[in-house]
Amino acid sequence: MLDSEYSLLIYLNMARVAKQQLKMPEHSRWKLLAVVTAHNLSLGPLANYCRQQILNNNPGHILGRFPSIEEALLNADFMYFMGQTRRSYSIENAEAELEKRQIDYQQDLIDAGDVENYLSKLLGVEYTWVLEHF
């Protein structure tokens, strides 16, 4: 598995933790990192699904200014926001937080049997549904 694929799983885990704690601004930031990472991994349906979740929770989110993640990534204001988000929500901090919470995402992935099952667990919806609808 590539580092960026692990990063995606970490971001989705952190988004899930934030949502469980009802920390929606944090949830949106972790989910935003997942959107961009999924897009960069050519996982368009996953990126679009996560984008829609962000906008459902916060219609005023910066992502709502753009019809797609591709267009957002071409915008200087959005890229500045992404830089701030990456600094404030680093992968190293996320790994430390997951460890502190005793969430072993690598073991969870093994237990799930495959990435698709694990993504379904993290998203709270069957990954095949995401592929069909986004």
Residue pairs with C-beta under 8 A, 6 or more apart in sequence:
2 41
4 37
4 40
4 41
5 41
5 115
6 105
6 106
7 33
7 37
7 91
8 34
8 37
8 38
8 41
8 43
9 105
9 109
9 118
9 122
10 91
10 94
10 95
10 98
10 105
11 30
11 31
11 33
11 34
11 37
11 94
12 30
12 31
12 34
12 50
12 119
12 122
12 123
13 94
13 98
13 103
13 105
13 122
14 26
14 30
14 89
14 94
14 97
14 98
15 27
15 30
15 31
15 34
16 122
16 124
17 97
17 98
17 101
17 103
18 24
18 26
18 27
18 30
19 27
24 57
24 58
26 89
27 57
28 54
28 57
28 58
28 61
29 85
29 88
29 89
30 89
30 94
31 50
31 53
31 54
32 54
32 63
32 82
32 85
33 85
33 86
33 89
34 46
34 47
34 50
35 47
35 50
35 51
35 54
35 63
35 69
36 47
36 69
36 73
36 82
38 44
38 46
38 47
38 50
39 47
39 69
39 70
39 73
44 134
45 130
45 131
45 133
45 134
46 119
46 127
46 130
46 134
47 69
48 69
48 134
49 123
49 130
49 133
49 134
51 63
51 69
52 134
54 61
54 63
55 61
55 63
55 64
58 64
62 72
62 77
62 78
62 81
63 69
63 72
63 78
65 72
65 75
65 78
66 72
66 75
66 78
72 78
73 79
98 104
98 105
108 118
108 121
109 115
109 118
112 118
112 121
116 127
116 128
117 127
119 127
119 130
120 126
120 127
123 130
